[in-house]
Amino acid sequence: MSSILKKSAHIRYHLRCLKTFLPAAYTSNDSQRMTLAFFTLCALDLLGALDTHTTEAERSAHAEWIYQCQHPDGGFRGFTGTDLGDRRTERNHHWDPANIAATYFALVSLAILGDDLARVEGSKCLTWLKRLQLQDGTFGEALSLGEEVQGGRDVRFCFCAAAIRWILGREAEAEAEGNIDVDRMMRFFEASQTYEGGFANGPFHEAQGNTWPSSESIDRLLGWLVSRQTSILQEEGCPAVSATPEPQSVIAVEGTHASSTEGEVDQGATREDIGIEPSEDELRTAGFAGRCNKAADTCYAFWAGGSLMMLSSLHLVDQDALSRYLLSETQHQIGGFGKLPGDPPDIMHSCLGLAGLACMGHPDLKPFDPSLCISMETRDRLEGLKGQVAGYSP
């Protein structure tokens, strides 16, 4: 199978997702349109195709739709379907909540589209964000009847909160009614690190590859992240569709430690330093798994690879094997990436597959910022806009 990025096919795939109706399987995701929009726009941006394959009028229309999702009480909805408009009352307003993930995706999507965020009601958004923080420091997803915080405790919501706060800047923060408790959030992160070094969605849960790290206990974390690289490409009992030899075991010894002091990264560390001794066969094709004893999954090329990139430690894994996994196993002939080998492409995995390749500096993709899951070009644009978003009034 090919180990070449089929760039033109990926562009066509994401343009179809952006400009035409999605398959029927996406019907249940209608309320998550903002999420789908972000993954599509991010992918086209990484491919360098957004400006060349869409018109200025189309990009402006996409931005207008995002602003239609801005909530009157702060934040953004996941789609326009819950907007009650003039029929909104004190009795029914809880059926039209803003959503923390949708708010993050809306802000970065506007930046990808080249919008200046001038119409974002920043101070109102940060006031709403503070009300989503729970006593344990984490964040819920939305506010319901009686200001009750809804949605499971999830460190990814903490990421969304931190990113929203960073994007909107200190001017909006100064005008907001209060601020989130960062120290309390960091204590929640610390309590969520497990015995093997990874981070879970909360204390006493299983570590997962899609939870971003704090700056503490980096030595244990590196060993855990690197041990997620695996040549197991199918779950037990699933028919094999891989073009590679029979899957081998996970390429690492659980609980290994990087040779660094706590909180610091030894950038001279090698795979041998943290106890990894893979065979040539094992490394022929190897993706990342999110948890112990799981098969490789396309999206973890970003979740684990992006974390390692932020820690300046991507050299600790076999990037050639990871590239072969993405390009030979889960890249689809019509464009996009599937979750597992043989799966049809879907919007999220198609974006995060590209993001995983961008972490490794693929030459056909823009330079990448894993901390926000956007191109460095968009990151620089946001840096230039910081300080300009405050209490916009339409």
C-alpha positions in Angstrom: 0.0 0.0 0.0 1.0 3.6 -0.6 3.0 5.5 2.0 2.4 8.8 0.2 0.0 11.5 1.5 -2.8 11.7 -1.1 -3.1 15.4 -0.7 -5.5 16.1 -3.6 -7.8 13.3 -2.4 -7.8 14.8 1.1 -8.6 18.2 -0.2 -11.5 16.8 -2.2 -12.8 14.9 0.8 -12.8 17.9 3.1 -14.3 20.2 0.5 -17.1 17.7 0.1 -17.7 17.8 3.9 -17.7 21.6 3.8 -19.8 22.2 0.8 -22.3 19.3 0.4 -24.6 17.3 2.6 -22.9 14.8 5.0 -23.7 11.1 4.9 -26.8 9.9 6.9 -24.6 8.6 9.7 -23.9 12.2 10.7 -27.6 12.9 11.4 -27.2 12.2 15.1 -24.3 14.8 15.2 -26.5 17.7 14.0 -26.1 19.5 17.3 -22.3 19.2 17.0 -22.0 21.0 13.7 -19.5 23.5 15.2 -17.2 20.6 16.0 -17.5 19.1 12.5 -16.9 22.6 11.1 -13.7 23.0 13.0 -12.3 19.6 12.0 -13.1 20.4 8.3 -11.7 23.9 8.4 -8.6 22.9 10.3 -7.8 20.1 7.9 -8.2 22.4 4.8 -6.0 24.9 6.5 -3.3 22.3 7.3 -3.4 21.2 3.6 -3.0 24.8 2.5 -6.2 24.6 0.6 -8.7 26.8 2.4 -7.7 30.1 0.7 -7.1 28.5 -2.7 -10.2 26.3 -2.9 -12.8 28.6 -1.3 -13.8 32.1 -2.1 -13.6 35.1 0.2 -17.4 35.2 0.1 -17.7 31.6 1.1 -15.3 32.1 4.0 -17.2 35.2 5.1 -20.4 33.2 5.0 -18.9 30.4 7.2 -17.8 33.1 9.7 -21.4 34.6 9.7 -22.8 31.2 10.5 -20.4 30.9 13.5 -21.5 34.3 14.7 -25.1 33.2 14.4 -24.2 30.5 17.0 -23.0 33.1 19.5 -25.1 32.9 22.7 -26.7 36.0 24.2 -25.4 35.0 27.7 -21.9 34.3 26.5 -20.2 31.5 24.6 -21.3 29.7 21.5 -23.9 27.0 20.7 -23.1 23.8 18.9 -25.5 24.7 16.0 -28.3 27.2 15.2 -31.1 24.6 15.8 -31.6 25.6 19.4 -31.7 29.4 18.9 -35.1 30.4 20.2 -34.8 34.0 19.0 -37.7 36.2 20.0 -39.4 33.3 21.7 -36.7 32.9 24.3 -38.0 33.4 27.9 -36.9 32.7 31.4 -38.9 29.5 31.3 -37.4 28.0 28.2 -33.9 29.5 27.9 -32.2 26.4 29.4 -33.1 24.5 26.2 -30.7 26.8 24.3 -27.4 26.5 26.1 -23.9 27.6 25.1 -21.4 24.7 25.0 -17.8 24.9 26.2 -16.4 22.7 23.4 -18.4 24.6 20.7 -17.1 27.9 22.1 -13.5 26.8 21.7 -14.1 25.4 18.2 -16.0 28.6 17.2 -13.1 30.9 18.3 -10.4 28.9 16.6 -12.5 28.4 13.5 -13.1 32.1 13.2 -9.3 32.6 13.4 -8.7 29.9 10.7 -11.2 31.8 8.5 -9.2 35.0 8.9 -11.8 36.8 11.1 -10.6 39.4 13.6 -12.9 38.2 16.4 -14.1 41.8 16.7 -17.7 40.7 17.2 -16.9 38.1 19.9 -18.5 39.2 23.2 -15.4 38.3 25.1 -16.1 39.6 28.6 -19.6 38.0 28.6 -18.0 34.7 27.4 -15.5 34.7 30.3 -18.3 35.5 32.8 -20.2 32.5 31.5 -17.1 30.3 31.5 -16.5 31.0 35.2 -20.0 29.7 36.0 -19.1 26.3 34.3 -16.2 25.6 36.8 -17.0 23.0 39.4 -15.8 22.7 43.0 -13.2 20.2 42.1 -11.6 22.6 39.6 -12.8 20.9 36.4 -15.5 22.2 34.1 -18.9 21.1 32.9 -20.2 21.4 29.3 -23.2 23.7 29.6 -25.6 25.4 32.0 -29.1 24.0 32.5 -32.2 25.0 34.5 -31.3 26.9 37.6 -27.7 27.5 36.5 -26.9 23.8 37.1 -23.7 22.7 35.4 -24.3 19.8 33.0 -21.9 17.5 31.3 -19.4 15.0 32.6 -16.2 16.0 34.4 -13.5 15.8 31.7 -10.0 17.3 31.5 -10.7 18.1 27.8 -13.2 20.6 29.0 -10.4 22.1 31.2 -8.4 22.4 28.1 -11.2 24.2 26.3 -11.6 26.6 29.2 -7.9 27.4 29.3 -7.7 27.9 25.6 -10.8 30.2 25.6 -9.3 32.2 28.4 -6.0 32.5 26.5 -7.6 33.5 23.2 -9.9 36.2 24.6 -7.0 37.8 26.5 -6.7 40.1 29.5 -8.9 42.9 28.2 -11.9 40.7 28.1 -10.8 39.1 31.4 -10.7 42.5 33.0 -14.2 43.3 32.1 -15.6 39.9 33.0 -17.4 39.2 36.3 -14.7 37.1 38.0 -12.2 34.7 36.6 -11.7 30.9 36.5 -9.7 29.4 39.4 -6.6 28.2 37.6 -5.0 26.9 40.8 -8.0 24.7 41.5 -7.9 23.4 38.0 -4.2 22.5 38.2 -4.9 20.6 41.5 -7.5 18.6 39.5 -4.9 17.8 36.9 -2.4 16.7 39.5 -4.9 14.4 41.1 -5.8 12.9 37.7 -2.3 11.6 37.0 -2.2 7.8 37.5 0.4 5.5 38.9 1.7 4.6 35.5 2.3 8.2 34.5 -0.5 9.1 32.2 -3.5 11.3 32.9 -7.1 10.2 33.3 -10.4 12.1 32.9 -10.4 12.4 36.6 -8.9 11.0 39.9 -9.0 7.1 40.1 -9.8 6.6 36.5 -7.8 4.9 33.8 -5.1 6.9 32.0 -6.0 7.8 28.4 -3.9 9.2 25.5 -6.4 12.0 24.8 -5.8 13.9 28.0 -3.2 16.6 27.8 -0.4 16.8 30.5 0.4 19.4 33.1 4.1 20.2 33.6 4.5 17.9 36.6 5.9 14.3 36.7 7.2 14.6 33.1 9.5 11.6 33.6 6.8 9.1 34.3 4.5 10.7 31.6 7.1 10.3 28.9 7.5 6.6 29.5 3.7 6.2 29.5 3.2 8.2 26.3 6.0 6.4 24.4 4.6 3.0 25.5 1.3 3.9 23.7 3.0 3.2 20.3 1.9 -0.2 19.2 1.8 -2.5 16.2 -1.5 -4.0 17.3 -3.8 -2.8 14.5 -7.0 -4.6 15.3 -9.0 -5.4 18.5 -9.0 -9.0 19.5 -11.6 -10.9 17.6 -11.8 -8.5 14.7 -10.8 -9.7 11.2 -7.4 -8.5 10.1 -7.4 -6.1 7.2 -3.8 -4.8 7.7 -1.3 -5.1 4.9 1.4 -5.6 7.5 2.5 -8.9 9.1 0.7 -10.3 12.1 0.4 -7.7 14.9 3.0 -7.9 17.6 2.7 -6.8 21.3 2.8 -3.3 22.6 6.3 -1.8 21.9 7.2 -0.8 25.4 7.6 -1.9 29.0 4.8 -0.3 31.1 5.9 2.0 33.9 9.3 3.0 32.3 10.8 6.3 33.3 12.6 8.9 31.2 16.0 9.9 32.5 15.1 13.4 33.5 14.4 15.3 36.7 10.8 15.8 37.6 9.3 18.6 35.6 12.1 18.7 33.0 12.6 16.9 29.7 15.9 15.3 28.8 16.0 16.1 25.1 19.0 13.8 24.7 17.1 10.8 25.9 16.9 7.8 23.6 14.4 5.0 23.3 16.8 2.7 25.2 17.0 5.2 28.0 13.4 4.6 28.9 13.5 0.8 28.5 12.1 0.3 24.9 13.7 -2.4 22.9 11.4 -3.0 19.8 12.3 -5.5 17.1 12.4 -4.5 13.4 9.2 -6.4 12.7 7.4 -4.6 15.5 8.3 -1.2 14.1 7.4 -1.9 10.5 4.0 -0.3 11.1 3.0 1.2 14.5 0.4 3.6 15.5 -0.7 4.9 18.9 -3.3 3.4 21.2 -5.1 5.5 23.8 -5.1 2.9 26.6 -3.3 -0.2 27.6 -4.2 -3.4 25.6 -6.0 -1.5 22.9 -5.4 -1.4 19.2 -3.8 1.6 17.4 -6.2 4.4 16.5 -5.6 7.2 14.0 -6.6 10.0 16.3 -4.0 9.1 18.9 -1.3 10.0 16.4 -2.3 13.5 17.4 -3.3 13.0 21.0 -0.1 11.2 22.0 2.1 12.6 19.2 1.0 16.2 20.0 1.8 15.7 23.7 5.2 14.4 22.9 5.8 17.3 20.5 4.9 19.8 23.2 7.4 18.0 25.5 10.1 18.2 22.8 10.2 14.4 22.9 8.7 13.1 19.7 12.1 11.7 18.8 11.5 9.0 21.4 9.0 7.2 19.2 9.5 5.6 15.7 8.1 8.4 13.5 8.7 6.4 10.3 6.5 3.5 11.7 3.8 6.0 12.7 3.8 7.6 9.3 3.5 4.2 7.6 0.6 3.4 9.9 -1.3 6.5 8.9 -0.4 6.5 5.2 -0.5 2.8 4.5 -3.2 1.5 7.0 -5.8 4.1 7.7 -5.5 6.7 4.9 -8.5 6.1 2.6 -8.4 5.9 -1.2 -11.1 8.6 -1.5 -9.3 10.9 0.9 -9.5 11.2 4.7 -8.6 8.7 7.4 -10.5 6.0 9.1 -10.3 5.2 12.8 -8.9 1.7 12.2 -7.4 0.0 9.1 -10.2 -0.7 6.6 -12.6 1.8 8.2 -14.3 4.5 6.0 -13.1 8.0 6.6 -14.8 10.3 9.1 -14.3 14.0 9.7 -12.6 13.8 13.1 -10.1 11.1 12.3 -9.4 12.7 8.9 -8.4 15.9 10.6 -6.5 14.3 13.4 -4.7 12.0 11.1 -3.3 15.1 9.2 -2.6 16.7 12.6 -0.5 13.6 13.6 1.5 13.9 10.4 1.9 17.6 10.9 3.4 16.9 14.3 6.1 15.1 12.5 6.7 17.9 10.1 5.2 16.4 7.0 6.4 18.6 4.0 2.9 18.7 2.4 1.3 20.2 5.5 1.7 23.6 7.2 3.8 23.9 10.4 1.6 22.9 13.3 0.8 24.0 16.9 -0.3 20.9 18.9 -1.3 22.9 22.0 -4.3 24.4 20.1 -4.6 21.8 17.3 -4.2 24.5 14.6 -1.6 25.6 12.1 1.2 27.9 13.3 -0.1 30.5 10.8 -3.5 30.5 12.7 -1.7 30.5 16.0 0.3 33.6 15.0 -2.9 35.2 13.8 -4.5 34.6 17.3 -1.3 36.0 18.9 -1.8 39.2 16.9 -5.4 39.5 17.9 -4.9 39.1 21.7 -5.9 42.1 23.6 -8.4 43.2 20.9 -11.4 41.2 22.2 -13.4 42.7 25.0 -17.0 43.7 25.6 -18.3 43.9 22.0 -21.9 45.1 21.8 -23.8 44.6 18.6 
